Amino acid sequence: MAAAAAGKLPDLSGTYKWEKLPELPTGRVYAVGGYHDGKLYVLGGCDGVGKALSVAEVYSFATKTWHQLPNMPTRRAACTTVIFHENKLILVGGVDENQTPIAAVDCFNIDSETWSQLPPLPVGVTGPFVTKIDNKIYCIGGTDKKGINQSVSFDFDLNEWKDMPPLKTRRYACGGYVHNNKIYIVGGREVKEPIKSTEVFDLETQEWTELASMLSLRVFYNVMGHKDFIYVVGGFVPMVGLSKIVERYDIKKNEWERLKDLRVPQSDGSIGVVGDRVVFAAGLGIVAGAKPQDGPSCLNYAYGLTDGSDTFERLPNMRSKRASTATALFDDKMAVICGAGQGGPQKIVEILSCNKEK
């Protein structure tokens, strides 16, 4: 099913709305964001010349103010997620100021506002899938610039990393989804080559199984799991350009389906679930009417997709045009954080919420 979305889409402006927070103290690209106990954390990222930062900042929704935290022990950008464990915030992977994949694991005590370090990864990586399940952190895939299939877990009780069975396919910049005690890993790249393969790790049997592959080769797409489905949105097709492609994986059927295309080719945005819709916002894209020499632009478009639909509906636009944004999901909301925009790294944070009664 490969058709461009056509016709007038529903007006969801009364249901979804954007709220703009006070600006971040520090603009940056490729930061990481996370929410915990009424506060939004923004950590690391790159400055205007691509140098990794050690800056850490937190926003209190109670006081509506930003607070500068002590600098991280490790400069890092392109960290995939923030892990929260008890009263601690933990960062795994990314790249340092020399674009070297990071093995150091930084740990922030939220109560005392002090940093320490946990045992480092066996191999420094960028672009892994990182998640916390029960009392363990899982770090899967990534690259050390040569490409590896490392899968490891950190046990908080033992305070150590342990090897897991390796991925069947080396990959980094992959998507992941935890569902029914299984970890699904989707796509990514091996060195510079995009891959379509999908694998699942069963936490009970401790085994990897190969699943049906994605239908198209892409990189720089956004991945989101929701209920029994995994969505892969937009991206970049090598030797072709930015992509409109949207695919949905049915976990129960082990099948990929191509949905209707996005209205414009788009990648490198924020993705989440708000109001029971998979939401895709911001990013780099080709706007309607653009000339070939104009190239891609930062966008402020937002779209939402319900489970039973095959078409992303237009949501209200963000107030600012940005790409390479960080994302934080919390309380049925999605924060789109900093990123690249007109004039360089941005300080902007916008939050999308949904009024389900409308």
Buried (B, 14 or more C-beta within 10 A) or exposed (E): EEEEBEEEBEEBEEBBBBEEBEEBEBBBBBBBBBBBEEBBBBBBBBBEEEBBBBBBBBBEBEEEEBEEBEEBBBBBBBBBBBBBBEEBBBBBBBBBBEBBBBBBBBBBEBEEEEBEEBEBBBBBBBBBBBBBEEEBBBBBBBBBBEBBBBBBBBEBEEEEBEEBEBBEBBBBBBBBBBBEEBBBBBBBBBEEEBBBBBBBBEBEEEEBEEBBBBBBBBBBBBBBBBEEBBBBBBBBBEEEEBBBBBBBBEBEEEEBBBBBBBBBBBBBBBBBBBBEBBBBBBBBBBBEEEEEEEEBBBBBBBBBBBEEEBBBBBBBBBEBBBBBBBBBBBEBBBBBBBBBBEEEBBBBBBBBBBEEEE
